[in-house]
Amino acid sequence: MFKPSTTKIEKFARQYPTVIQQLERLLPGKVGVYIDYANARSWIDRLKWHIDIERLYQFFHSFDNLQAISFYNGTLKG
C-alpha cells in the first residue's frame, strides 16, 4: 500500500492517482527495487529529465511492501 513519505510525494499522489494505482498493481507482495543508474542515464538524457535520486528513494519508500531499494552508480571521468 502507498503511504506518502513526504508532503511533496503526497501532492504528487493526489495529482496522479492512476500512476500510484498502476504501480501498486505492478509491485504486488514483497518487492525489491534495484536501479542501475548507468542504464537509466541514457534515457534520462534523451528525454531531458532531471531525476533527483533522494526524491526517487523517498517515492519508492512510500510503498510499504518494498523490502529493498538500491541504486547502483559509478563515477564519470573526464
C-alpha positions in Angstrom: 0.0 0.0 0.0 1.2 3.5 -0.8 1.7 5.9 2.1 3.4 9.1 1.0 6.6 9.7 3.0 6.8 13.5 2.3 4.3 16.2 1.6 5.6 16.6 -2.0 5.0 13.0 -2.7 1.6 13.3 -1.1 0.8 16.2 -3.5 2.1 14.1 -6.5 -0.1 11.1 -5.4 -3.2 13.4 -5.3 -2.3 14.8 -8.7 -1.6 11.4 -10.4 -3.7 8.8 -8.6 -3.8 6.4 -11.6 0.0 6.3 -11.6 0.1 5.2 -8.0 -2.6 2.6 -8.6 -0.7 1.2 -11.6 2.5 0.9 -9.6 0.6 -0.8 -6.8 -0.6 -3.4 -9.3 2.9 -3.8 -10.7 4.5 -4.2 -7.3 2.5 -6.9 -5.5 3.8 -8.7 -2.5 7.4 -8.3 -1.3 9.4 -6.4 -3.8 13.0 -5.1 -4.2 13.8 -2.2 -6.4 17.3 -2.0 -7.9 18.2 0.8 -10.3 21.4 0.8 -12.3 21.9 4.5 -12.9 24.3 3.8 -15.9 21.4 2.3 -17.8 18.9 5.0 -16.7 21.3 7.8 -17.6 21.0 7.4 -21.3 17.2 7.6 -21.4 17.2 10.4 -18.8 19.5 12.4 -21.1 17.4 11.5 -24.2 14.1 12.5 -22.5 15.7 15.6 -20.9 14.5 14.6 -17.5 16.0 15.5 -14.2 16.0 12.7 -11.7 16.6 13.5 -8.0 17.9 10.2 -6.5 16.9 11.2 -3.0 13.3 12.1 -4.1 13.1 8.9 -6.1 14.1 6.9 -3.0 11.5 8.7 -0.9 8.9 7.9 -3.5 9.7 4.2 -3.5 10.0 4.2 0.3 6.3 5.2 0.3 5.3 1.7 -0.8 5.2 -0.4 2.4 5.8 -3.7 0.6 9.3 -2.8 -0.7 11.9 -4.9 1.0 15.0 -3.3 -0.6 15.7 -0.1 -2.6 19.2 0.1 -4.1 20.9 2.4 -6.6 24.0 1.3 -8.4 26.2 4.1 -9.9 29.7 5.0 -10.8 31.8 8.0 -11.5 32.2 9.6 -14.9 35.8 10.6 -15.6 36.7 13.4 -18.0 
